[in-house]
Amino acid sequence: MALHTFGRDLKWNPHIHCLISEGGFSDDGFWLNVKHFNYTYLRNAFRTALLNELESKIGASFKKVKAKCYYDHKQGFYVYAKPNLCDPKTVIKYIGRYLGRPPIATSRIDSYDGSMVTFHYNRHEDEKYVQETIPAMDFIKRLIRHIPEKHFKIIRYGGLYARHRAIDSKLYLAISKSKHPIYRSFNQWCTAILSSFG
C-alpha cells in the first residue's frame, strides 16, 4: 500500500494505491484463487474501517465529521480497481510508477518566466487536458505540502506481502514443484545474507 497526498492538479487529495493478490494462501498450505471482488462492499468497508480508525485516534470530537462522511458518501469511499494485472512486467511497471513518484513530473511543467509557472495535467474525472498558470510561490506551496514528515512511512505491507509471518515457511507449497529448487536456493541466499549482515 502506498499513500499519496496529491492529485494531478497538485491539490490535497490523500489516497492509497494498493496491490492485492487475486487469491490467498490458506492455513493448510493451499493457494485459493479469487476472481471476483465485490466493489460495493469494498467501498463501504474502506469507508467504515478508515472512519473507525480516525475516530479511535482523534476521539469523540470526530463523531460529527464521521456522521457527515457517511451522509455525504452513501455509496462508500471511492475505489478504482483494475483487476487481473497478473503478468509480472505489468505489475512491476505499476508498482514502480507509484512507489517513488513525486507530486509532479518535470515533463508536466511547461514553462517558468521568473514569476509564473505553467503546468498541465489530464483531469482525473474525464481525462480532459488542463493547463494551469499560477504564481511561483503558490506552485511551491502546492508542492511542499506533500513532503512527508521525517520518518513517516508512506509504504506499508500487509497480508501475503507482509514480512516475518510464521506461514511464510510453507509458501513453497503454493509454487509449482518445478520452481522449488529456485525457491530453496533463494531462501538459502536470504539466510546467508541475514547471518552475514543482520
PyMOL commands that place a pseudoatom at each C-alpha (Angstrom):
pseudoatom trace, name=CA, resn=MET, resi=1, chain=A, elem=C, hetatm=0, pos=[0.000, 0.000, 0.000]
pseudoatom trace, name=CA, resn=ALA, resi=2, chain=A, elem=C, hetatm=0, pos=[1.413, 3.403, -0.967]
pseudoatom trace, name=CA, resn=LEU, resi=3, chain=A, elem=C, hetatm=0, pos=[-0.036, 6.640, 0.397]
pseudoatom trace, name=CA, resn=HIS, resi=4, chain=A, elem=C, hetatm=0, pos=[-0.227, 9.600, -1.970]
pseudoatom trace, name=CA, resn=THR, resi=5, chain=A, elem=C, hetatm=0, pos=[-1.409, 13.006, -0.799]
pseudoatom trace, name=CA, resn=PHE, resi=6, chain=A, elem=C, hetatm=0, pos=[-1.538, 14.731, -4.187]
pseudoatom trace, name=CA, resn=GLY, resi=7, chain=A, elem=C, hetatm=0, pos=[-3.942, 14.847, -7.090]
pseudoatom trace, name=CA, resn=ARG, resi=8, chain=A, elem=C, hetatm=0, pos=[-2.964, 15.552, -10.676]
pseudoatom trace, name=CA, resn=ASP, resi=9, chain=A, elem=C, hetatm=0, pos=[-3.536, 19.277, -10.076]
pseudoatom trace, name=CA, resn=LEU, resi=10, chain=A, elem=C, hetatm=0, pos=[-1.207, 19.168, -7.005]
pseudoatom trace, name=CA, resn=LYS, resi=11, chain=A, elem=C, hetatm=0, pos=[-4.073, 19.875, -4.618]
pseudoatom trace, name=CA, resn=TRP, resi=12, chain=A, elem=C, hetatm=0, pos=[-4.512, 17.946, -1.363]
pseudoatom trace, name=CA, resn=ASN, resi=13, chain=A, elem=C, hetatm=0, pos=[-6.051, 14.595, -2.316]
pseudoatom trace, name=CA, resn=PRO, resi=14, chain=A, elem=C, hetatm=0, pos=[-4.946, 11.831, 0.065]
pseudoatom trace, name=CA, resn=HIS, resi=15, chain=A, elem=C, hetatm=0, pos=[-5.462, 8.341, -1.357]
pseudoatom trace, name=CA, resn=ILE, resi=16, chain=A, elem=C, hetatm=0, pos=[-3.938, 4.884, -1.177]
pseudoatom trace, name=CA, resn=HIS, resi=17, chain=A, elem=C, hetatm=0, pos=[-2.673, 2.698, -4.015]
pseudoatom trace, name=CA, resn=CYS, resi=18, chain=A, elem=C, hetatm=0, pos=[-2.919, -0.986, -3.114]
pseudoatom trace, name=CA, resn=LEU, resi=19, chain=A, elem=C, hetatm=0, pos=[-1.638, -4.100, -4.784]
pseudoatom trace, name=CA, resn=ILE, resi=20, chain=A, elem=C, hetatm=0, pos=[-3.849, -7.020, -3.791]
pseudoatom trace, name=CA, resn=SER, resi=21, chain=A, elem=C, hetatm=0, pos=[-3.221, -10.621, -4.747]
pseudoatom trace, name=CA, resn=GLU, resi=22, chain=A, elem=C, hetatm=0, pos=[-6.092, -12.270, -6.615]
pseudoatom trace, name=CA, resn=GLY, resi=23, chain=A, elem=C, hetatm=0, pos=[-6.115, -15.117, -4.171]
pseudoatom trace, name=CA, resn=GLY, resi=24, chain=A, elem=C, hetatm=0, pos=[-4.745, -16.156, -0.838]
pseudoatom trace, name=CA, resn=PHE, resi=25, chain=A, elem=C, hetatm=0, pos=[-2.747, -18.770, 0.963]
pseudoatom trace, name=CA, resn=SER, resi=26, chain=A, elem=C, hetatm=0, pos=[-4.895, -20.988, 3.202]
pseudoatom trace, name=CA, resn=ASP, resi=27, chain=A, elem=C, hetatm=0, pos=[-3.774, -22.140, 6.667]
pseudoatom trace, name=CA, resn=ASP, resi=28, chain=A, elem=C, hetatm=0, pos=[-3.245, -25.673, 5.369]
pseudoatom trace, name=CA, resn=GLY, resi=29, chain=A, elem=C, hetatm=0, pos=[-0.871, -24.559, 2.622]
pseudoatom trace, name=CA, resn=PHE, resi=30, chain=A, elem=C, hetatm=0, pos=[-3.081, -24.263, -0.476]
pseudoatom trace, name=CA, resn=TRP, resi=31, chain=A, elem=C, hetatm=0, pos=[-3.422, -21.317, -2.826]
pseudoatom trace, name=CA, resn=LEU, resi=32, chain=A, elem=C, hetatm=0, pos=[-7.044, -20.238, -3.337]
pseudoatom trace, name=CA, resn=ASN, resi=33, chain=A, elem=C, hetatm=0, pos=[-7.793, -18.115, -6.415]
pseudoatom trace, name=CA, resn=VAL, resi=34, chain=A, elem=C, hetatm=0, pos=[-10.195, -15.210, -6.079]
pseudoatom trace, name=CA, resn=LYS, resi=35, chain=A, elem=C, hetatm=0, pos=[-11.613, -13.879, -9.341]
pseudoatom trace, name=CA, resn=HIS, resi=36, chain=A, elem=C, hetatm=0, pos=[-14.397, -11.666, -8.012]
pseudoatom trace, name=CA, resn=PHE, resi=37, chain=A, elem=C, hetatm=0, pos=[-14.150, -8.625, -5.759]
pseudoatom trace, name=CA, resn=ASN, resi=38, chain=A, elem=C, hetatm=0, pos=[-17.369, -7.009, -4.589]
pseudoatom trace, name=CA, resn=TYR, resi=39, chain=A, elem=C, hetatm=0, pos=[-16.535, -3.324, -5.189]
pseudoatom trace, name=CA, resn=THR, resi=40, chain=A, elem=C, hetatm=0, pos=[-19.680, -2.080, -3.428]
pseudoatom trace, name=CA, resn=TYR, resi=41, chain=A, elem=C, hetatm=0, pos=[-18.605, -3.981, -0.321]
pseudoatom trace, name=CA, resn=LEU, resi=42, chain=A, elem=C, hetatm=0, pos=[-15.009, -2.762, -0.763]
pseudoatom trace, name=CA, resn=ARG, resi=43, chain=A, elem=C, hetatm=0, pos=[-16.102, 0.911, -0.958]
pseudoatom trace, name=CA, resn=ASN, resi=44, chain=A, elem=C, hetatm=0, pos=[-18.262, 0.592, 2.163]
pseudoatom trace, name=CA, resn=ALA, resi=45, chain=A, elem=C, hetatm=0, pos=[-15.724, -1.483, 4.089]
pseudoatom trace, name=CA, resn=PHE, resi=46, chain=A, elem=C, hetatm=0, pos=[-12.952, 1.004, 3.271]
pseudoatom trace, name=CA, resn=ARG, resi=47, chain=A, elem=C, hetatm=0, pos=[-15.111, 3.927, 4.433]
pseudoatom trace, name=CA, resn=THR, resi=48, chain=A, elem=C, hetatm=0, pos=[-16.053, 2.166, 7.690]
pseudoatom trace, name=CA, resn=ALA, resi=49, chain=A, elem=C, hetatm=0, pos=[-12.522, 0.974, 8.508]
pseudoatom trace, name=CA, resn=LEU, resi=50, chain=A, elem=C, hetatm=0, pos=[-10.950, 4.373, 7.808]
pseudoatom trace, name=CA, resn=LEU, resi=51, chain=A, elem=C, hetatm=0, pos=[-13.547, 6.379, 9.739]
pseudoatom trace, name=CA, resn=ASN, resi=52, chain=A, elem=C, hetatm=0, pos=[-13.421, 3.983, 12.721]
pseudoatom trace, name=CA, resn=GLU, resi=53, chain=A, elem=C, hetatm=0, pos=[-9.618, 4.213, 12.797]
pseudoatom trace, name=CA, resn=LEU, resi=54, chain=A, elem=C, hetatm=0, pos=[-9.755, 8.029, 12.640]
pseudoatom trace, name=CA, resn=GLU, resi=55, chain=A, elem=C, hetatm=0, pos=[-12.315, 8.126, 15.459]
pseudoatom trace, name=CA, resn=SER, resi=56, chain=A, elem=C, hetatm=0, pos=[-10.163, 5.853, 17.622]
pseudoatom trace, name=CA, resn=LYS, resi=57, chain=A, elem=C, hetatm=0, pos=[-7.179, 8.197, 17.126]
pseudoatom trace, name=CA, resn=ILE, resi=58, chain=A, elem=C, hetatm=0, pos=[-8.976, 11.576, 17.253]
pseudoatom trace, name=CA, resn=GLY, resi=59, chain=A, elem=C, hetatm=0, pos=[-11.670, 10.764, 19.806]
pseudoatom trace, name=CA, resn=ALA, resi=60, chain=A, elem=C, hetatm=0, pos=[-15.275, 11.837, 20.317]
pseudoatom trace, name=CA, resn=SER, resi=61, chain=A, elem=C, hetatm=0, pos=[-14.722, 15.209, 18.604]
pseudoatom trace, name=CA, resn=PHE, resi=62, chain=A, elem=C, hetatm=0, pos=[-14.561, 13.306, 15.297]
pseudoatom trace, name=CA, resn=LYS, resi=63, chain=A, elem=C, hetatm=0, pos=[-18.136, 11.913, 15.567]
pseudoatom trace, name=CA, resn=LYS, resi=64, chain=A, elem=C, hetatm=0, pos=[-19.788, 14.837, 13.728]
pseudoatom trace, name=CA, resn=VAL, resi=65, chain=A, elem=C, hetatm=0, pos=[-17.287, 14.636, 10.872]
pseudoatom trace, name=CA, resn=LYS, resi=66, chain=A, elem=C, hetatm=0, pos=[-17.761, 10.862, 10.750]
pseudoatom trace, name=CA, resn=ALA, resi=67, chain=A, elem=C, hetatm=0, pos=[-21.545, 11.225, 10.520]
pseudoatom trace, name=CA, resn=LYS, resi=68, chain=A, elem=C, hetatm=0, pos=[-21.151, 13.824, 7.741]
pseudoatom trace, name=CA, resn=CYS, resi=69, chain=A, elem=C, hetatm=0, pos=[-18.824, 11.473, 5.817]
pseudoatom trace, name=CA, resn=TYR, resi=70, chain=A, elem=C, hetatm=0, pos=[-21.440, 8.719, 5.990]
pseudoatom trace, name=CA, resn=TYR, resi=71, chain=A, elem=C, hetatm=0, pos=[-24.114, 11.185, 4.848]
pseudoatom trace, name=CA, resn=ASP, resi=72, chain=A, elem=C, hetatm=0, pos=[-22.028, 12.667, 2.007]
pseudoatom trace, name=CA, resn=HIS, resi=73, chain=A, elem=C, hetatm=0, pos=[-20.657, 9.315, 0.804]
pseudoatom trace, name=CA, resn=LYS, resi=74, chain=A, elem=C, hetatm=0, pos=[-23.644, 6.976, 0.903]
pseudoatom trace, name=CA, resn=GLN, resi=75, chain=A, elem=C, hetatm=0, pos=[-22.038, 4.721, -1.746]
pseudoatom trace, name=CA, resn=GLY, resi=76, chain=A, elem=C, hetatm=0, pos=[-18.836, 4.411, 0.304]
pseudoatom trace, name=CA, resn=PHE, resi=77, chain=A, elem=C, hetatm=0, pos=[-15.450, 5.955, -0.443]
pseudoatom trace, name=CA, resn=TYR, resi=78, chain=A, elem=C, hetatm=0, pos=[-14.143, 5.985, -3.979]
pseudoatom trace, name=CA, resn=VAL, resi=79, chain=A, elem=C, hetatm=0, pos=[-12.471, 2.756, -5.047]
pseudoatom trace, name=CA, resn=TYR, resi=80, chain=A, elem=C, hetatm=0, pos=[-10.973, 2.418, -8.512]
pseudoatom trace, name=CA, resn=ALA, resi=81, chain=A, elem=C, hetatm=0, pos=[-9.874, -1.124, -9.169]
pseudoatom trace, name=CA, resn=LYS, resi=82, chain=A, elem=C, hetatm=0, pos=[-8.100, -2.731, -12.086]
pseudoatom trace, name=CA, resn=PRO, resi=83, chain=A, elem=C, hetatm=0, pos=[-8.453, -6.477, -11.762]
pseudoatom trace, name=CA, resn=ASN, resi=84, chain=A, elem=C, hetatm=0, pos=[-6.003, -9.028, -13.088]
pseudoatom trace, name=CA, resn=LEU, resi=85, chain=A, elem=C, hetatm=0, pos=[-2.696, -7.243, -13.563]
pseudoatom trace, name=CA, resn=CYS, resi=86, chain=A, elem=C, hetatm=0, pos=[-1.020, -10.588, -13.069]
pseudoatom trace, name=CA, resn=ASP, resi=87, chain=A, elem=C, hetatm=0, pos=[1.711, -10.623, -15.669]
pseudoatom trace, name=CA, resn=PRO, resi=88, chain=A, elem=C, hetatm=0, pos=[4.924, -9.667, -13.831]
pseudoatom trace, name=CA, resn=LYS, resi=89, chain=A, elem=C, hetatm=0, pos=[6.055, -6.895, -16.219]
pseudoatom trace, name=CA, resn=THR, resi=90, chain=A, elem=C, hetatm=0, pos=[2.732, -5.037, -15.874]
pseudoatom trace, name=CA, resn=VAL, resi=91, chain=A, elem=C, hetatm=0, pos=[2.772, -5.392, -12.082]
pseudoatom trace, name=CA, resn=ILE, resi=92, chain=A, elem=C, hetatm=0, pos=[6.392, -4.179, -11.803]
pseudoatom trace, name=CA, resn=LYS, resi=93, chain=A, elem=C, hetatm=0, pos=[5.648, -1.195, -14.060]
pseudoatom trace, name=CA, resn=TYR, resi=94, chain=A, elem=C, hetatm=0, pos=[2.565, -0.351, -11.968]
pseudoatom trace, name=CA, resn=ILE, resi=95, chain=A, elem=C, hetatm=0, pos=[4.418, -0.634, -8.648]
pseudoatom trace, name=CA, resn=GLY, resi=96, chain=A, elem=C, hetatm=0, pos=[7.425, 1.305, -9.927]
pseudoatom trace, name=CA, resn=ARG, resi=97, chain=A, elem=C, hetatm=0, pos=[5.216, 4.130, -11.104]
pseudoatom trace, name=CA, resn=TYR, resi=98, chain=A, elem=C, hetatm=0, pos=[3.573, 4.626, -7.730]
pseudoatom trace, name=CA, resn=LEU, resi=99, chain=A, elem=C, hetatm=0, pos=[6.217, 3.836, -5.100]
pseudoatom trace, name=CA, resn=GLY, resi=100, chain=A, elem=C, hetatm=0, pos=[8.712, 6.629, -5.632]
pseudoatom trace, name=CA, resn=ARG, resi=101, chain=A, elem=C, hetatm=0, pos=[6.571, 9.057, -7.557]
pseudoatom trace, name=CA, resn=PRO, resi=102, chain=A, elem=C, hetatm=0, pos=[6.947, 12.799, -6.928]
pseudoatom trace, name=CA, resn=PRO, resi=103, chain=A, elem=C, hetatm=0, pos=[3.834, 15.031, -6.945]
pseudoatom trace, name=CA, resn=ILE, resi=104, chain=A, elem=C, hetatm=0, pos=[4.626, 16.236, -10.472]
pseudoatom trace, name=CA, resn=ALA, resi=105, chain=A, elem=C, hetatm=0, pos=[6.935, 15.057, -13.241]
pseudoatom trace, name=CA, resn=THR, resi=106, chain=A, elem=C, hetatm=0, pos=[9.202, 17.713, -14.772]
pseudoatom trace, name=CA, resn=SER, resi=107, chain=A, elem=C, hetatm=0, pos=[7.712, 16.831, -18.170]
pseudoatom trace, name=CA, resn=ARG, resi=108, chain=A, elem=C, hetatm=0, pos=[4.394, 18.295, -16.952]
pseudoatom trace, name=CA, resn=ILE, resi=109, chain=A, elem=C, hetatm=0, pos=[5.959, 21.678, -16.146]
pseudoatom trace, name=CA, resn=ASP, resi=110, chain=A, elem=C, hetatm=0, pos=[5.598, 23.667, -19.376]
pseudoatom trace, name=CA, resn=SER, resi=111, chain=A, elem=C, hetatm=0, pos=[7.217, 26.990, -18.525]
pseudoatom trace, name=CA, resn=TYR, resi=112, chain=A, elem=C, hetatm=0, pos=[8.552, 29.310, -15.844]
pseudoatom trace, name=CA, resn=ASP, resi=113, chain=A, elem=C, hetatm=0, pos=[9.087, 33.005, -16.600]
pseudoatom trace, name=CA, resn=GLY, resi=114, chain=A, elem=C, hetatm=0, pos=[10.593, 34.051, -13.267]
pseudoatom trace, name=CA, resn=SER, resi=115, chain=A, elem=C, hetatm=0, pos=[7.269, 34.698, -11.559]
pseudoatom trace, name=CA, resn=MET, resi=116, chain=A, elem=C, hetatm=0, pos=[4.655, 32.331, -13.046]
pseudoatom trace, name=CA, resn=VAL, resi=117, chain=A, elem=C, hetatm=0, pos=[4.703, 28.552, -13.507]
pseudoatom trace, name=CA, resn=THR, resi=118, chain=A, elem=C, hetatm=0, pos=[2.645, 26.828, -16.200]
pseudoatom trace, name=CA, resn=PHE, resi=119, chain=A, elem=C, hetatm=0, pos=[1.952, 23.114, -15.927]
pseudoatom trace, name=CA, resn=HIS, resi=120, chain=A, elem=C, hetatm=0, pos=[-0.562, 20.666, -17.362]
pseudoatom trace, name=CA, resn=TYR, resi=121, chain=A, elem=C, hetatm=0, pos=[-2.429, 17.503, -16.398]
pseudoatom trace, name=CA, resn=ASN, resi=122, chain=A, elem=C, hetatm=0, pos=[-5.263, 15.320, -17.627]
pseudoatom trace, name=CA, resn=ARG, resi=123, chain=A, elem=C, hetatm=0, pos=[-8.235, 15.760, -15.310]
pseudoatom trace, name=CA, resn=HIS, resi=124, chain=A, elem=C, hetatm=0, pos=[-8.983, 12.504, -13.495]
pseudoatom trace, name=CA, resn=GLU, resi=125, chain=A, elem=C, hetatm=0, pos=[-12.767, 12.612, -13.955]
pseudoatom trace, name=CA, resn=ASP, resi=126, chain=A, elem=C, hetatm=0, pos=[-12.845, 12.870, -17.745]
pseudoatom trace, name=CA, resn=GLU, resi=127, chain=A, elem=C, hetatm=0, pos=[-9.168, 12.787, -18.880]
pseudoatom trace, name=CA, resn=LYS, resi=128, chain=A, elem=C, hetatm=0, pos=[-9.609, 16.342, -20.264]
pseudoatom trace, name=CA, resn=TYR, resi=129, chain=A, elem=C, hetatm=0, pos=[-6.303, 18.186, -20.844]
pseudoatom trace, name=CA, resn=VAL, resi=130, chain=A, elem=C, hetatm=0, pos=[-5.972, 21.146, -18.459]
pseudoatom trace, name=CA, resn=GLN, resi=131, chain=A, elem=C, hetatm=0, pos=[-3.207, 23.757, -18.429]
pseudoatom trace, name=CA, resn=GLU, resi=132, chain=A, elem=C, hetatm=0, pos=[-2.769, 25.934, -15.342]
pseudoatom trace, name=CA, resn=THR, resi=133, chain=A, elem=C, hetatm=0, pos=[-0.615, 29.038, -14.786]
pseudoatom trace, name=CA, resn=ILE, resi=134, chain=A, elem=C, hetatm=0, pos=[-0.051, 30.086, -11.170]
pseudoatom trace, name=CA, resn=PRO, resi=135, chain=A, elem=C, hetatm=0, pos=[2.435, 32.289, -9.258]
pseudoatom trace, name=CA, resn=ALA, resi=136, chain=A, elem=C, hetatm=0, pos=[5.709, 30.506, -8.460]
pseudoatom trace, name=CA, resn=MET, resi=137, chain=A, elem=C, hetatm=0, pos=[5.157, 30.807, -4.677]
pseudoatom trace, name=CA, resn=ASP, resi=138, chain=A, elem=C, hetatm=0, pos=[1.724, 29.160, -4.997]
pseudoatom trace, name=CA, resn=PHE, resi=139, chain=A, elem=C, hetatm=0, pos=[3.305, 26.369, -7.053]
pseudoatom trace, name=CA, resn=ILE, resi=140, chain=A, elem=C, hetatm=0, pos=[5.930, 25.839, -4.335]
pseudoatom trace, name=CA, resn=LYS, resi=141, chain=A, elem=C, hetatm=0, pos=[3.198, 25.830, -1.646]
pseudoatom trace, name=CA, resn=ARG, resi=142, chain=A, elem=C, hetatm=0, pos=[1.311, 23.139, -3.568]
pseudoatom trace, name=CA, resn=LEU, resi=143, chain=A, elem=C, hetatm=0, pos=[4.483, 21.057, -3.743]
pseudoatom trace, name=CA, resn=ILE, resi=144, chain=A, elem=C, hetatm=0, pos=[5.833, 21.334, -0.205]
pseudoatom trace, name=CA, resn=ARG, resi=145, chain=A, elem=C, hetatm=0, pos=[2.605, 20.321, 1.497]
pseudoatom trace, name=CA, resn=HIS, resi=146, chain=A, elem=C, hetatm=0, pos=[3.182, 16.849, 0.022]
pseudoatom trace, name=CA, resn=ILE, resi=147, chain=A, elem=C, hetatm=0, pos=[6.597, 16.376, 1.660]
pseudoatom trace, name=CA, resn=PRO, resi=148, chain=A, elem=C, hetatm=0, pos=[6.009, 13.819, 4.442]
pseudoatom trace, name=CA, resn=GLU, resi=149, chain=A, elem=C, hetatm=0, pos=[7.338, 14.354, 7.960]
pseudoatom trace, name=CA, resn=LYS, resi=150, chain=A, elem=C, hetatm=0, pos=[10.726, 12.811, 8.702]
pseudoatom trace, name=CA, resn=HIS, resi=151, chain=A, elem=C, hetatm=0, pos=[10.454, 9.026, 9.218]
pseudoatom trace, name=CA, resn=PHE, resi=152, chain=A, elem=C, hetatm=0, pos=[6.801, 8.993, 8.090]
pseudoatom trace, name=CA, resn=LYS, resi=153, chain=A, elem=C, hetatm=0, pos=[6.240, 5.718, 6.251]
pseudoatom trace, name=CA, resn=ILE, resi=154, chain=A, elem=C, hetatm=0, pos=[4.246, 6.135, 3.057]
pseudoatom trace, name=CA, resn=ILE, resi=155, chain=A, elem=C, hetatm=0, pos=[4.601, 2.455, 2.112]
pseudoatom trace, name=CA, resn=ARG, resi=156, chain=A, elem=C, hetatm=0, pos=[3.101, -0.378, 4.170]
pseudoatom trace, name=CA, resn=TYR, resi=157, chain=A, elem=C, hetatm=0, pos=[2.951, -4.109, 3.608]
pseudoatom trace, name=CA, resn=GLY, resi=158, chain=A, elem=C, hetatm=0, pos=[0.138, -6.414, 4.696]
pseudoatom trace, name=CA, resn=GLY, resi=159, chain=A, elem=C, hetatm=0, pos=[-1.257, -9.888, 4.117]
pseudoatom trace, name=CA, resn=LEU, resi=160, chain=A, elem=C, hetatm=0, pos=[0.752, -12.002, 1.704]
pseudoatom trace, name=CA, resn=TYR, resi=161, chain=A, elem=C, hetatm=0, pos=[3.218, -9.143, 1.177]
pseudoatom trace, name=CA, resn=ALA, resi=162, chain=A, elem=C, hetatm=0, pos=[3.933, -8.670, 4.909]
pseudoatom trace, name=CA, resn=ARG, resi=163, chain=A, elem=C, hetatm=0, pos=[7.224, -9.941, 6.274]
pseudoatom trace, name=CA, resn=HIS, resi=164, chain=A, elem=C, hetatm=0, pos=[8.050, -12.234, 9.180]
pseudoatom trace, name=CA, resn=ARG, resi=165, chain=A, elem=C, hetatm=0, pos=[4.913, -14.363, 9.191]
pseudoatom trace, name=CA, resn=ALA, resi=166, chain=A, elem=C, hetatm=0, pos=[5.059, -17.930, 10.509]
pseudoatom trace, name=CA, resn=ILE, resi=167, chain=A, elem=C, hetatm=0, pos=[3.193, -19.203, 7.446]
pseudoatom trace, name=CA, resn=ASP, resi=168, chain=A, elem=C, hetatm=0, pos=[5.941, -17.945, 5.100]
pseudoatom trace, name=CA, resn=SER, resi=169, chain=A, elem=C, hetatm=0, pos=[7.911, -21.144, 5.692]
pseudoatom trace, name=CA, resn=LYS, resi=170, chain=A, elem=C, hetatm=0, pos=[5.128, -23.001, 3.827]
pseudoatom trace, name=CA, resn=LEU, resi=171, chain=A, elem=C, hetatm=0, pos=[4.884, -20.594, 0.878]
pseudoatom trace, name=CA, resn=TYR, resi=172, chain=A, elem=C, hetatm=0, pos=[6.794, -23.010, -1.348]
pseudoatom trace, name=CA, resn=LEU, resi=173, chain=A, elem=C, hetatm=0, pos=[3.673, -25.231, -1.323]
pseudoatom trace, name=CA, resn=ALA, resi=174, chain=A, elem=C, hetatm=0, pos=[1.876, -22.620, -3.435]
pseudoatom trace, name=CA, resn=ILE, resi=175, chain=A, elem=C, hetatm=0, pos=[4.666, -22.644, -6.039]
pseudoatom trace, name=CA, resn=SER, resi=176, chain=A, elem=C, hetatm=0, pos=[4.795, -25.268, -8.782]
pseudoatom trace, name=CA, resn=LYS, resi=177, chain=A, elem=C, hetatm=0, pos=[7.165, -28.169, -7.993]
pseudoatom trace, name=CA, resn=SER, resi=178, chain=A, elem=C, hetatm=0, pos=[9.390, -27.292, -10.960]
pseudoatom trace, name=CA, resn=LYS, resi=179, chain=A, elem=C, hetatm=0, pos=[10.299, -23.998, -9.205]
pseudoatom trace, name=CA, resn=HIS, resi=180, chain=A, elem=C, hetatm=0, pos=[11.033, -25.477, -5.750]
pseudoatom trace, name=CA, resn=PRO, resi=181, chain=A, elem=C, hetatm=0, pos=[14.837, -25.594, -6.290]
pseudoatom trace, name=CA, resn=ILE, resi=182, chain=A, elem=C, hetatm=0, pos=[14.783, -21.861, -7.176]
pseudoatom trace, name=CA, resn=TYR, resi=183, chain=A, elem=C, hetatm=0, pos=[12.714, -21.082, -4.081]
pseudoatom trace, name=CA, resn=ARG, resi=184, chain=A, elem=C, hetatm=0, pos=[15.012, -23.160, -1.829]
pseudoatom trace, name=CA, resn=SER, resi=185, chain=A, elem=C, hetatm=0, pos=[18.146, -21.502, -3.210]
pseudoatom trace, name=CA, resn=PHE, resi=186, chain=A, elem=C, hetatm=0, pos=[16.514, -18.083, -2.700]
pseudoatom trace, name=CA, resn=ASN, resi=187, chain=A, elem=C, hetatm=0, pos=[15.739, -18.950, 0.933]
pseudoatom trace, name=CA, resn=GLN, resi=188, chain=A, elem=C, hetatm=0, pos=[19.316, -20.168, 1.437]
pseudoatom trace, name=CA, resn=TRP, resi=189, chain=A, elem=C, hetatm=0, pos=[20.574, -16.912, -0.059]
pseudoatom trace, name=CA, resn=CYS, resi=190, chain=A, elem=C, hetatm=0, pos=[18.284, -14.916, 2.267]
pseudoatom trace, name=CA, resn=THR, resi=191, chain=A, elem=C, hetatm=0, pos=[19.531, -16.881, 5.285]
pseudoatom trace, name=CA, resn=ALA, resi=192, chain=A, elem=C, hetatm=0, pos=[23.145, -16.318, 4.262]
pseudoatom trace, name=CA, resn=ILE, resi=193, chain=A, elem=C, hetatm=0, pos=[22.588, -12.561, 3.820]
pseudoatom trace, name=CA, resn=LEU, resi=194, chain=A, elem=C, hetatm=0, pos=[20.820, -12.325, 7.201]
pseudoatom trace, name=CA, resn=SER, resi=195, chain=A, elem=C, hetatm=0, pos=[23.560, -14.268, 9.017]
pseudoatom trace, name=CA, resn=SER, resi=196, chain=A, elem=C, hetatm=0, pos=[26.309, -12.193, 7.361]
pseudoatom trace, name=CA, resn=PHE, resi=197, chain=A, elem=C, hetatm=0, pos=[24.802, -8.720, 7.635]
pseudoatom trace, name=CA, resn=GLY, resi=198, chain=A, elem=C, hetatm=0, pos=[21.932, -8.985, 10.129]
for i in range(1, 198): cmd.bond("trace and resi %d" % i, "trace and resi %d" % (i + 1))
show_as sticks, trace
zoom trace
